[in-house]
Amino acid sequence: MAQVLKLLAHPQRLKIIDLLETSGESPVHDLMARLGLPQSATSSHLTLMRRVGLVESERRGKEVWYRLGDRRSLAILNCMRAKKGA
């Protein structure tokens, strides 16, 4: 649990969660463009998130697509979002 919370504490990873929550799923190149990060940084974040189950990946041809893995992470984030808005 601590490892997941630590991963969620990074602003770029939070942005990835937001993007995947909105889009449902996205290829790596789309996430890179929307984050404004190089491929290496984007892939590094996604790899860490995949290891703990926050995201899942699927290869489609030459592209890797990502989607949220454990939707319970959204419940945690929604609690924090509600607290921020309070």
VOPAGU-2260 file (C-alpha; in pm, 1 decimal, decimal comma):
REM VOPAGU-2260
SITE   aa  ch    i         X         Y         Z
SITE  MET   A    0       0,0       0,0       0,0
SITE  ALA   A    1     282,1     239,8      84,5
SITE  GLN   A    2     444,6     174,4    -252,3
SITE  VAL   A    3     122,9     263,5    -437,3
SITE  LEU   A    4      77,9     582,7    -235,7
SITE  LYS   A    5     440,3     677,2    -301,1
SITE  LEU   A    6     387,2     631,2    -674,8
SITE  LEU   A    7      67,4     836,2    -664,3
SITE  ALA   A    8     253,2    1121,2    -493,5
SITE  HIS   A    9     436,2    1214,5    -814,6
SITE  PRO   A   10     270,2    1494,1   -1019,8
SITE  GLN   A   11     338,5    1332,2   -1358,8
SITE  ARG   A   12     195,4     999,4   -1244,1
SITE  LEU   A   13    -114,1    1174,7   -1115,0
SITE  LYS   A   14    -147,4    1335,3   -1456,5
SITE  ILE   A   15    -120,9     992,3   -1621,0
SITE  ILE   A   16    -401,8     866,0   -1397,4
SITE  ASP   A   17    -612,3    1170,0   -1491,1
SITE  LEU   A   18    -546,4    1120,1   -1863,1
SITE  LEU   A   19    -633,7     751,0   -1850,9
SITE  GLU   A   20    -941,4     817,3   -1639,7
SITE  THR   A   21   -1064,0    1062,2   -1904,5
SITE  SER   A   22    -965,9     869,2   -2217,2
SITE  GLY   A   23   -1014,2     513,3   -2097,0
SITE  GLU   A   24    -694,5     407,4   -2270,3
SITE  SER   A   25    -415,6     569,9   -2466,7
SITE  PRO   A   26    -107,2     471,9   -2664,7
SITE  VAL   A   27     231,5     573,9   -2524,9
SITE  HIS   A   28     289,5     838,4   -2793,4
SITE  ASP   A   29     -35,6    1012,6   -2699,8
SITE  LEU   A   30      54,3    1014,6   -2330,0
SITE  MET   A   31     400,2    1150,8   -2414,5
SITE  ALA   A   32     251,4    1436,7   -2615,1
SITE  ARG   A   33      -7,7    1525,2   -2352,4
SITE  LEU   A   34     245,0    1512,1   -2068,0
SITE  GLY   A   35     514,9    1697,2   -2261,4
SITE  LEU   A   36     769,7    1437,6   -2152,6
SITE  PRO   A   37    1025,2    1241,2   -2352,7
SITE  GLN   A   38     958,5     875,8   -2428,2
SITE  SER   A   39    1209,7     752,3   -2169,6
SITE  ALA   A   40    1050,7     945,6   -1881,6
SITE  THR   A   41     696,5     849,7   -1983,1
SITE  SER   A   42     790,5     481,9   -2015,6
SITE  SER   A   43     968,7     489,2   -1680,2
SITE  HIS   A   44     658,7     624,1   -1503,5
SITE  LEU   A   45     433,8     372,5   -1678,7
SITE  THR   A   46     664,6      80,7   -1594,4
SITE  LEU   A   47     662,2     168,0   -1224,2
SITE  MET   A   48     285,2     207,1   -1228,9
SITE  ARG   A   49     238,8    -123,1   -1414,2
SITE  ARG   A   50     451,9    -310,4   -1158,8
SITE  VAL   A   51     210,8    -224,1    -876,4
SITE  GLY   A   52    -103,2    -269,9   -1086,9
SITE  LEU   A   53    -205,1      94,1   -1126,6
SITE  VAL   A   54    -201,4      59,8   -1504,5
SITE  GLU   A   55    -223,0    -229,2   -1751,3
SITE  SER   A   56     -69,5    -243,7   -2095,6
SITE  GLU   A   57    -155,0    -413,0   -2420,9
SITE  ARG   A   58      57,2    -431,6   -2734,2
SITE  ARG   A   59    -131,1    -348,3   -3053,3
SITE  GLY   A   60     100,7    -386,2   -3347,3
SITE  LYS   A   61     398,4    -162,6   -3279,3
SITE  GLU   A   62     218,3      46,4   -3016,0
SITE  VAL   A   63     164,7     -17,5   -2647,7
SITE  TRP   A   64    -167,0     103,8   -2511,3
SITE  TYR   A   65    -228,2     176,4   -2143,5
SITE  ARG   A   66    -541,2     180,2   -1929,1
SITE  LEU   A   67    -608,3     198,2   -1557,5
SITE  GLY   A   68    -544,1    -133,1   -1390,9
SITE  ASP   A   69    -689,1     -99,5   -1044,6
SITE  ARG   A   70    -981,0     139,5   -1042,5
SITE  ARG   A   71    -967,2     148,6    -660,5
SITE  SER   A   72    -683,8     399,2    -700,7
SITE  LEU   A   73    -946,3     639,7    -834,0
SITE  ALA   A   74   -1134,7     613,6    -505,0
SITE  ILE   A   75    -820,6     722,2    -320,1
SITE  LEU   A   76    -764,5    1009,5    -561,3
SITE  ASN   A   77   -1128,7    1117,6    -548,6
SITE  CYS   A   78   -1109,0    1137,0    -168,5
SITE  MET   A   79    -803,3    1362,6    -199,0
SITE  ARG   A   80    -971,5    1571,4    -471,3
SITE  ALA   A   81   -1277,2    1620,1    -248,7
SITE  LYS   A   82   -1055,8    1723,4      43,4
SITE  LYS   A   83    -869,5    1972,1    -175,7
SITE  GLY   A   84   -1196,5    2128,9    -288,6
SITE  ALA   A   85   -1335,5    2149,5      67,2
